[in-house]
Amino acid sequence: MQIFRARMTPLSAFGTLPLGDTLFGQVCWAIRNRMGDARLNELLEGYTEGRPFLVVSDAMPAGYVPRPAIPGHLFRTQERADRKEVKKRQWLPVDNIAEPLADWLNHCIKPSDLPGGWVLTHLQPHNSINRLTGTTGEQFVPYTMPQHWYGRRCKENGNGRFATGQLDLYLVLDETRLAADDVKTALSDIGELGFGRDAGIGLGRFRVDVLEDASLPSQPEANAWLTLAPCAPQGLSWQADRCFYQVFTRFGRHGDAAVHRGNPFKTPVLLAAAGAVLSPITFEPRLFIGQGLGGDGTLSKAVPQTVHQGYAPVIAVKFDPSVAIA
């Protein structure tokens, strides 16, 4: 398998944050819409047996990766550093990956300091409309939904204007099963039609600027993995006392044509968010870790063959949590 990097430019707000597992699902729909069900089913053969044709990372600020989810006392920080300010540092420049992991926090920066800015979230007012009368009906019951904008406010662009930063998406692809150009086409289709919630009203638009061969730096004497997407590590061979991660529950919903097949809701899935540090019992070079979920009716009753990306692209790091950091 080969690593590729897609560099993308957001063109609108997002209703759903572009995380790796949801992006993979939309790529599958884009492949199905262009190439048909038979082609998609062929690509998904062996998906839950450790043979994914594609593993997708989160969309991250161009040139950065997430800070590891390890306790603060395992980092070396500068003397007299403000603890609250240090906790806000979330993004590590790719150029600093070769530095000792314990020093990474000195190189991480806050989302607000990213050159292209980062996610600005605001609430968008809505109200239910009676489609027969074209009015709100007898009751006016407004509600709000969050919208996420990638970029920063720029005084030079005028009050209220945004400058948009680029995003990097890392893809681990088996080119013997699917060509890189086909993946770029699928991503471009998603960008034109919109990604995630409220794509039908203009959210989730982006442009794929380039899809190119890439490599992720690794550290000498590596013994652990830093994940770049949500993954499902449960049940695999890990050293539990050397693993650190933040857990979240994915309450998934079907997209595209599957919305109309009865129940659109999927079975909730427990995942470890991007930035997890996982130490295997036996370390060996890999481009991704985790497992494919579903495929046997456990994730969806409406579409029993549904799978969920529990894999994540990874960076090999040297991690020693036994070192006490003053």
KOLLUM-772983 format. One line per 4 residues: their letters; for each residue y negated, x, z of C-alpha. Coordinates in steps of 0.02 Angstrom, whole numbers, plus 50000, padded with zeros to 5 digits. Layout:
<recs>
A> Y,X,Z ~ ...
</recs>
This chain:
<recs>
MQIF> 50000,50000,50000 ~ 49820,50053,49968 ~ 49657,50026,50062 ~ 49511,49950,49969
RARM> 49335,49911,50026 ~ 49237,49762,49964 ~ 49050,49775,49991 ~ 48969,49604,49995
TPLS> 48794,49531,50008 ~ 48773,49364,50100 ~ 48673,49237,49999 ~ 48662,49097,50128
AFGT> 48698,49054,50308 ~ 48879,49037,50364 ~ 48954,48892,50459 ~ 49109,48995,50500
LPLG> 49105,49179,50541 ~ 49203,49277,50408 ~ 49346,49346,50512 ~ 49500,49424,50434
DTLF> 49626,49286,50468 ~ 49517,49147,50398 ~ 49465,49254,50249 ~ 49649,49285,50209
GQVC> 49680,49097,50208 ~ 49538,49067,50086 ~ 49599,49209,49974 ~ 49768,49122,49966
WAIR> 49685,48960,49912 ~ 49583,49052,49781 ~ 49742,49133,49711 ~ 49830,48964,49709
NRMG> 49685,48882,49617 ~ 49682,49017,49482 ~ 49865,49064,49468 ~ 49961,48913,49533
DARL> 50076,48872,49678 ~ 50223,48969,49607 ~ 50123,49132,49600 ~ 50059,49111,49778
NELL> 50233,49072,49843 ~ 50296,49229,49757 ~ 50162,49335,49842 ~ 50202,49260,50012
EGYT> 50387,49304,50004 ~ 50427,49414,50154 ~ 50257,49382,50233 ~ 50329,49342,50404
EGRP> 50456,49484,50391 ~ 50327,49623,50393 ~ 50294,49629,50205 ~ 50121,49556,50175
FLVV> 50048,49576,50001 ~ 49872,49583,50075 ~ 49793,49612,50246 ~ 49607,49572,50266
SDAM> 49486,49640,50396 ~ 49337,49553,50472 ~ 49175,49563,50373 ~ 49079,49700,50466
PAGY> 48906,49777,50446 ~ 48914,49902,50304 ~ 48960,50074,50369 ~ 49012,50018,50544
VPRP> 49169,49969,50640 ~ 49183,49872,50805 ~ 49173,49957,50973 ~ 49344,49971,51057
AIPG> 49379,49837,51188 ~ 49417,49963,51325 ~ 49339,49965,51500 ~ 49170,50047,51515
HLFR> 49230,50179,51639 ~ 49340,50254,51502 ~ 49185,50305,51404 ~ 49073,50454,51438
TQER> 48893,50396,51436 ~ 48730,50489,51450 ~ 48659,50515,51623 ~ 48538,50382,51683
ADRK> 48587,50267,51540 ~ 48543,50086,51571 ~ 48708,49996,51603 ~ 48648,49831,51532
EVKK> 48582,49917,51375 ~ 48744,50015,51353 ~ 48849,49855,51362 ~ 48755,49787,51213
RQWL> 48810,49930,51099 ~ 48942,49849,50989 ~ 48950,49943,50823 ~ 49008,50121,50788
PVDN> 48955,50213,50629 ~ 49106,50258,50523 ~ 49040,50437,50515 ~ 49070,50456,50703
IAEP> 49252,50400,50707 ~ 49309,50582,50712 ~ 49219,50606,50879 ~ 49325,50591,51039
LADW> 49349,50407,51081 ~ 49277,50434,51255 ~ 49110,50482,51174 ~ 49100,50336,51053
LNHC> 48987,50233,51163 ~ 48850,50364,51144 ~ 48855,50336,50955 ~ 48872,50145,50957
IKPS> 48717,50040,50925 ~ 48662,49865,50968 ~ 48675,49726,50837 ~ 48486,49712,50835
DLPG> 48472,49897,50788 ~ 48585,49888,50636 ~ 48490,49939,50478 ~ 48530,49774,50393
GWVL> 48523,49670,50551 ~ 48665,49561,50613 ~ 48707,49381,50653 ~ 48562,49267,50698
THLQ> 48625,49097,50754 ~ 48526,48937,50763 ~ 48569,48753,50780 ~ 48549,48642,50627
PHNS> 48514,48457,50663 ~ 48627,48328,50578 ~ 48653,48142,50586 ~ 48793,48030,50527
INRL> 48752,47928,50371 ~ 48827,47762,50320 ~ 48874,47797,50138 ~ 48869,47612,50094
TGTT> 48690,47583,50151 ~ 48622,47760,50139 ~ 48551,47745,50314 ~ 48597,47800,50489
GEQF> 48651,47622,50530 ~ 48606,47528,50687 ~ 48621,47682,50799 ~ 48530,47846,50776
VPYT> 48647,47978,50850 ~ 48592,48153,50797 ~ 48696,48308,50832 ~ 48683,48494,50797
MPQH> 48798,48623,50718 ~ 48775,48813,50725 ~ 48727,48912,50572 ~ 48747,49101,50565
WYGR> 48627,49208,50463 ~ 48664,49390,50422 ~ 48508,49496,50422 ~ 48347,49522,50517
RCKE> 48173,49450,50524 ~ 48052,49565,50433 ~ 47865,49561,50466 ~ 47834,49644,50298
NGNG> 47921,49497,50213 ~ 47811,49370,50299 ~ 47838,49263,50452 ~ 48009,49179,50453
RFAT> 48078,49279,50306 ~ 48243,49372,50316 ~ 48305,49537,50246 ~ 48493,49526,50218
GQLD> 48610,49669,50259 ~ 48773,49705,50168 ~ 48947,49678,50238 ~ 49105,49784,50221
LYLV> 49276,49706,50204 ~ 49430,49819,50213 ~ 49586,49762,50123 ~ 49762,49833,50132
LDET> 49839,49785,49966 ~ 50010,49804,49885 ~ 49957,49834,49705 ~ 50137,49819,49644
RLAA> 50124,49634,49686 ~ 49941,49593,49654 ~ 49808,49688,49558 ~ 49645,49738,49643
DDVK> 49545,49650,49506 ~ 49633,49487,49550 ~ 49582,49508,49732 ~ 49402,49539,49679
TALS> 49407,49382,49572 ~ 49475,49281,49719 ~ 49338,49346,49835 ~ 49206,49310,49702
DIGE> 49272,49132,49686 ~ 49256,49109,49874 ~ 49080,49179,49871 ~ 49026,49060,49732
LGFG> 49105,48904,49808 ~ 49066,48947,49989 ~ 49168,49004,50138 ~ 49215,48903,50290
RDAG> 49132,48751,50367 ~ 49001,48658,50266 ~ 49034,48758,50108 ~ 49007,48595,50014
IGLG> 48824,48589,50068 ~ 48785,48771,50026 ~ 48846,48876,50172 ~ 48957,49030,50161
RFRV> 48893,49098,49995 ~ 48904,49284,49959 ~ 48910,49408,49814 ~ 49045,49541,49793
DVLE> 48948,49696,49742 ~ 49095,49815,49724 ~ 49280,49830,49763 ~ 49334,50012,49771
DASL> 49468,50128,49836 ~ 49434,50178,50015 ~ 49507,50268,50163 ~ 49481,50247,50349
PSQP> 49457,50406,50451 ~ 49589,50444,50581 ~ 49588,50560,50730 ~ 49701,50712,50753
EANA> 49847,50686,50873 ~ 49823,50497,50862 ~ 49931,50390,50975 ~ 49851,50217,50965
WLTL> 49773,50092,50844 ~ 49599,50015,50836 ~ 49610,49846,50748 ~ 49484,49782,50621
APCA> 49537,49598,50621 ~ 49615,49470,50738 ~ 49800,49505,50757 ~ 49956,49440,50845
PQGL> 50029,49587,50945 ~ 50138,49480,51059 ~ 50323,49518,51060 ~ 50304,49689,50979
SWQA> 50338,49861,51054 ~ 50184,49915,51151 ~ 50144,50017,51305 ~ 50065,49874,51403
DRCF> 49963,49986,51520 ~ 49883,50072,51370 ~ 49831,49915,51275 ~ 49660,49833,51290
YQVF> 49598,49681,51195 ~ 49500,49518,51204 ~ 49603,49360,51180 ~ 49544,49206,51088
TRFG> 49628,49048,51026 ~ 49616,49003,50842 ~ 49608,48814,50822 ~ 49641,48816,50635
RHGD> 49614,48683,50505 ~ 49678,48671,50328 ~ 49555,48699,50188 ~ 49542,48657,50004
AAVH> 49664,48524,49940 ~ 49766,48524,50102 ~ 49624,48431,50189 ~ 49688,48274,50101
RGNP> 49870,48290,50152 ~ 49864,48189,50311 ~ 49831,48292,50467 ~ 49715,48440,50428
FKTP> 49737,48522,50598 ~ 49854,48669,50628 ~ 49945,48722,50785 ~ 49830,48832,50893
VLLA> 49868,49018,50883 ~ 49834,49150,51017 ~ 49760,49310,50944 ~ 49683,49475,50998
AAGA> 49508,49495,50926 ~ 49455,49642,50817 ~ 49419,49798,50917 ~ 49583,49794,51012
VLSP> 49659,49962,51060 ~ 49848,49952,51052 ~ 49966,50094,51099 ~ 50141,50080,51025
ITFE> 50295,50148,51113 ~ 50329,50253,50958 ~ 50177,50301,50855 ~ 50194,50321,50667
PRLF> 50064,50320,50526 ~ 50024,50142,50469 ~ 49887,50050,50376 ~ 49908,49887,50473
IGQG> 49994,49818,50627 ~ 50042,49646,50692 ~ 50148,49508,50619 ~ 50142,49360,50501
LGGD> 50146,49191,50587 ~ 50219,49024,50532 ~ 50309,48989,50370 ~ 50438,48879,50458
GTLS> 50340,48722,50496 ~ 50277,48780,50666 ~ 50095,48796,50612 ~ 50076,48637,50511
KAVP> 50168,48473,50489 ~ 50066,48428,50335 ~ 50106,48592,50245 ~ 50264,48664,50327
QTVH> 50258,48827,50228 ~ 50088,48871,50303 ~ 50070,49051,50364 ~ 49933,49134,50466
QGYA> 49876,49315,50457 ~ 49928,49399,50619 ~ 49910,49570,50539 ~ 49757,49684,50552
PVIA> 49701,49843,50462 ~ 49692,49986,50587 ~ 49612,50154,50624 ~ 49721,50286,50707
VKFD> 49640,50350,50868 ~ 49684,50468,51010 ~ 49676,50368,51171 ~ 49707,50427,51349
PSVA> 49661,50294,51479 ~ 49723,50403,51623 ~ 49567,50511,51614 ~ 49443,50454,51746
IA> 49267,50452,51676 ~ 49127,50481,51800
</recs>
